[in-house]
Amino acid sequence: MQKRRLGKSPLEVSAIGFGCMGISFGYGPAMERKDAIALLRGAYERGVTFFDTAEAYGPYANEELVGEALAPFRDQVVIATKFGFRFDENGKQVGSDSRPENIRRVAEAALGRLKTDHIDLLYQHRVDPDVPIEDVAGTVKELIQQGKVRHFGLSEAGVRTIRRAHAVQPVTALQSEYSLWFRRPETDVLPTLEELGIGFVPFSPLGRGFLTGKIDEKTSFAQDDFRNLVPRFTAEARRANQRFVDFLAEVAKQKNATPAQVSLAWLLAQKPWIVPIPGTTKPHRLEENLGAAEVVLTREDLQRIDEAAASIPVQGERYPEALEKRTGL
């Protein structure tokens, strides 16, 4: 597996990481624990050194799982986790909380669940409109000085927030949605990251599974699958969006690859400091995703893909309206 540095930081990770959320949260029933551990350890054996989790995934269960799975080779991997939400007694998310005292509390709890003495990359999960970003960055800076955290990250933050945070504590990485299906970061976020030397970690790099070509208008999701709430995943939207997946399949056939591999290879080709984190619960999909690092897209390939993306507009928003309002501050 190739390695990449996140921006100008010294943090080096596998060119393709592993988004751990779906193992226990968000996309239907959680995996059996032993199968999940085997999957994560299999990813490491195949060269993955970058694993992404969060207290909110479960909540808490995902961090515990990741900690157990990666414990045997903790010093050979980079673990990213996140703070920034409040939960009720039933574990339901009930709002933002990036107050300094909560950041410190979450970091201590995460260290225990992850079975480690340091967090490699600690993200603010979403910008908290009630807490100045300078206070957030300053608190993480203290945790870095204490040796409990090594790098600071933001998720779904806008340009002004990134700049303000970076002035207090250098931001190593921004994690936001980015794929052939959602290209908004190209407008101002990517140029800002390049200017400041910040790495970019795209989540949902396969469009929550749609860009794999394995989902169509007839696909039904589990009752607790987040995609049931997403406007882009209504049957009508999926029917309209099938055109783009069909095009990807054509490109994939010519490259002796799969649509998922072409989608990930496209992201890797955008900037050398971009590290996508596809997730999966299936070993054969893990193999497929990692194979994307070997797919070479020529300048002509990239131009053709960009032209097709511009001519086939995506139908449906990526989030329900209430969630979309919490992003890009």
C-alpha positions in Angstrom: 0.0 0.0 0.0 1.3 3.4 -0.9 1.7 6.1 1.8 0.7 9.7 1.8 1.3 12.6 4.1 -1.6 14.7 5.3 -0.7 18.1 4.0 2.6 19.5 5.3 2.3 17.6 8.6 4.6 14.7 9.5 1.6 12.4 9.7 2.0 9.7 7.1 -0.8 7.2 6.5 -1.9 4.6 3.9 -3.2 6.2 0.7 -6.6 4.6 1.4 -7.9 4.5 5.0 -10.7 2.7 6.6 -13.9 4.5 7.8 -15.1 2.4 10.7 -18.5 3.9 11.3 -20.6 1.4 9.3 -19.3 -1.6 11.3 -21.5 -0.6 14.2 -23.6 2.4 13.3 -25.5 4.1 10.5 -26.0 1.5 7.8 -28.1 -1.2 9.4 -27.4 -3.8 12.0 -23.9 -3.8 13.6 -21.5 -6.5 12.6 -20.8 -9.4 14.9 -17.9 -8.4 17.1 -15.5 -11.2 16.1 -16.2 -10.6 12.4 -15.6 -6.8 12.8 -12.3 -7.4 14.6 -11.3 -9.8 11.9 -12.2 -7.3 9.2 -10.2 -4.5 10.8 -7.2 -6.7 11.4 -7.5 -7.9 7.8 -7.3 -4.3 6.6 -4.1 -3.8 8.6 -2.6 -6.9 7.1 -3.3 -5.5 3.6 -1.5 -2.3 4.3 -4.1 0.0 5.8 -2.6 2.1 8.6 -5.3 4.8 9.0 -8.5 4.0 10.9 -11.3 6.5 11.5 -13.8 6.3 14.4 -15.8 8.6 16.7 -17.5 8.6 20.1 -20.8 9.2 18.2 -20.6 5.9 16.3 -22.8 3.7 18.6 -22.3 5.9 20.6 -19.0 4.6 22.1 -19.2 1.0 20.7 -17.2 1.8 17.6 -14.2 3.2 19.5 -14.2 0.1 21.8 -14.2 -2.2 18.8 -11.5 -0.3 17.1 -9.4 -0.2 20.2 -9.6 -4.0 20.7 -9.0 -4.8 17.0 -5.9 -2.6 16.7 -4.4 -3.2 20.1 -1.9 -5.8 18.8 -0.3 -3.3 16.4 -1.2 0.0 18.0 2.1 1.7 17.3 1.9 0.8 13.6 -1.4 2.5 12.9 -2.9 6.0 13.0 -6.3 6.2 14.8 -8.5 9.2 14.3 -11.5 9.9 16.5 -13.9 12.8 17.2 -15.7 14.9 19.8 -18.4 17.5 19.6 -21.8 16.0 20.5 -24.1 15.6 23.5 -26.0 12.4 24.2 -28.9 11.6 26.4 -29.1 8.6 28.8 -30.2 6.4 25.9 -27.3 7.3 23.8 -29.3 9.5 21.4 -27.5 12.5 20.0 -29.2 15.6 21.4 -27.0 18.5 20.2 -23.5 19.9 19.9 -21.0 20.2 22.7 -17.5 21.5 22.0 -17.0 23.2 25.4 -13.4 22.8 26.6 -14.5 20.7 29.6 -16.4 18.3 27.3 -13.5 18.0 24.9 -11.2 17.1 27.7 -13.7 14.6 29.1 -14.3 13.0 25.7 -10.6 12.7 25.0 -10.0 10.9 28.3 -12.9 8.5 27.7 -11.7 7.8 24.1 -8.2 7.0 25.4 -9.7 4.3 27.6 -12.0 2.9 24.9 -9.2 2.8 22.3 -6.8 1.2 24.8 -4.1 3.7 24.1 -2.2 6.5 25.7 -2.5 8.9 22.8 -5.0 9.8 20.0 -3.2 10.3 16.7 -5.7 12.7 15.2 -8.6 14.3 17.1 -11.3 16.0 15.1 -14.1 18.3 16.0 -16.9 16.3 14.6 -19.0 19.3 13.6 -18.5 23.0 14.2 -20.3 24.1 17.4 -22.0 27.5 16.8 -22.1 28.1 20.6 -18.3 27.7 21.2 -15.7 29.9 19.6 -13.4 27.8 17.4 -10.4 29.5 19.1 -11.5 27.9 22.4 -11.8 24.5 20.7 -8.4 24.8 19.0 -6.8 26.0 22.3 -8.2 23.1 24.2 -6.9 20.6 21.7 -3.5 22.4 21.7 -3.3 21.8 25.5 -4.1 18.1 24.9 -1.3 18.0 22.4 1.1 19.6 24.8 0.1 17.0 27.4 0.9 14.2 25.0 -2.7 12.8 24.9 -3.3 14.0 21.3 -0.8 14.3 18.5 -2.8 16.1 15.7 -5.8 18.4 15.4 -8.5 18.0 12.8 -11.8 19.5 11.8 -14.8 18.0 10.1 -17.2 19.7 7.6 -15.8 23.1 8.6 -16.0 26.1 6.3 -13.0 28.2 5.2 -13.4 30.9 7.9 -13.5 28.4 10.7 -10.5 26.5 9.3 -8.4 29.7 9.2 -9.4 30.8 12.7 -8.6 27.4 14.1 -5.3 27.0 12.2 -4.1 30.3 13.7 -4.4 28.9 17.2 -3.3 25.3 16.6 -2.2 24.0 13.2 -4.9 21.8 11.7 -3.4 18.6 10.3 -6.5 17.4 8.4 -10.0 18.4 7.4 -12.5 15.5 7.0 -15.5 16.3 4.9 -17.7 14.6 2.3 -16.2 14.6 -1.1 -16.7 12.3 -4.1 -17.7 12.3 -7.7 -21.2 12.7 -6.3 -20.5 15.7 -4.1 -17.8 18.2 -5.2 -18.6 21.3 -3.3 -15.2 21.3 -1.4 -13.5 22.2 -4.7 -14.9 25.7 -4.7 -13.0 27.2 -1.8 -12.1 24.5 0.7 -9.5 22.6 -1.3 -7.7 25.8 -2.3 -7.6 26.9 1.3 -6.2 23.5 2.5 -3.5 23.7 -0.2 -2.5 27.2 0.9 -2.3 26.2 4.5 -0.7 22.8 4.1 -3.7 20.9 5.5 -4.5 17.3 4.4 -8.0 16.3 3.3 -9.8 13.1 4.3 -13.0 12.6 2.2 -15.7 10.6 3.9 -18.4 8.9 1.9 -16.0 8.7 -1.0 -18.3 6.2 -2.7 -21.4 8.3 -2.3 -22.7 6.1 0.6 -22.4 3.1 -1.6 -24.2 4.4 -4.7 -21.0 4.8 -6.7 -20.3 1.1 -6.4 -23.0 0.3 -8.8 -24.6 -2.1 -6.4 -27.5 0.1 -5.5 -30.5 0.9 -7.7 -34.0 2.2 -7.4 -35.2 -1.3 -6.2 -32.7 -1.6 -3.4 -34.2 -1.6 0.1 -32.3 -0.6 3.2 -32.5 -1.9 6.7 -34.9 0.0 9.0 -32.1 1.7 10.9 -30.1 2.6 7.8 -29.4 6.3 7.6 -29.9 6.4 3.9 -33.7 6.0 4.4 -33.6 9.7 5.5 -31.4 11.0 2.7 -33.2 12.8 -0.2 -30.5 11.6 -2.6 -31.6 8.0 -1.8 -35.3 8.2 -2.6 -36.3 5.7 -5.3 -36.9 8.6 -7.7 -33.5 10.1 -7.1 -31.7 6.8 -7.4 -33.5 6.2 -10.8 -32.3 9.6 -12.0 -28.8 9.2 -10.7 -28.3 5.8 -12.3 -27.1 7.5 -15.5 -23.8 8.5 -13.8 -23.2 5.1 -12.3 -23.7 3.6 -15.8 -21.1 5.9 -17.1 -18.7 5.0 -14.4 -19.2 1.3 -15.2 -18.1 2.1 -18.8 -14.9 3.7 -17.6 -14.3 0.9 -15.2 -14.6 -1.7 -17.9 -12.0 0.1 -20.0 -9.6 0.3 -17.0 -10.2 -3.4 -16.0 -11.5 -2.1 -12.7 -14.8 -1.6 -10.9 -16.9 1.6 -10.5 -15.9 1.8 -6.9 -12.2 1.6 -7.8 -12.5 4.3 -10.5 -14.3 6.6 -8.0 -11.5 6.2 -5.4 -8.8 6.4 -8.0 -10.3 9.7 -9.1 -10.1 11.1 -5.6 -6.5 10.0 -5.2 -5.7 11.7 -8.5 -7.0 15.1 -7.4 -4.2 15.9 -4.8 -1.3 14.0 -3.3 -2.5 15.0 0.2 -6.0 13.5 -0.2 -6.7 10.2 1.7 -10.2 8.8 1.3 -11.7 6.6 4.0 -14.2 4.2 2.4 -15.9 1.8 4.9 -17.3 -1.6 4.4 -18.5 -4.7 6.4 -17.4 -7.2 3.7 -13.9 -8.6 3.2 -14.3 -8.7 -0.6 -15.3 -5.1 -0.7 -12.2 -4.2 1.4 -10.1 -5.9 -1.2 -11.9 -4.1 -4.0 -11.5 -0.7 -2.3 -7.8 -1.2 -1.6 -7.3 -2.2 -5.2 -8.2 1.3 -6.3 -4.6 2.4 -5.3 -3.3 0.5 -8.3 -5.8 2.0 -10.8 -4.1 4.7 -12.9 -6.3 7.3 -14.5 -4.7 9.3 -17.3 -5.2 13.0 -17.9 -7.7 12.0 -20.6 -9.5 9.7 -18.3 -9.9 12.4 -15.7 -11.1 14.9 -18.3 -13.7 12.5 -19.6 -14.9 11.8 -16.1 -15.1 15.5 -15.2 -17.1 16.3 -18.4 -19.5 13.5 -17.7 -20.0 14.6 -14.1 -20.7 18.2 -15.3 -23.3 17.0 -17.8 -25.2 14.6 -15.5 -26.4 16.6 -12.5 -27.0 14.7 -9.3 -30.6 14.6 -8.1 -31.4 15.0 -4.4 -29.6 16.6 -1.4 -26.9 14.7 0.4 -28.5 15.3 3.9 -32.0 16.1 5.3 -32.3 19.9 5.7 -31.8 19.9 9.4 -28.4 18.1 9.2 -27.2 20.1 6.2 -27.6 23.3 8.3 -24.9 22.0 10.7 -22.2 21.8 8.1 -19.8 24.2 6.5 -19.8 26.9 9.2 
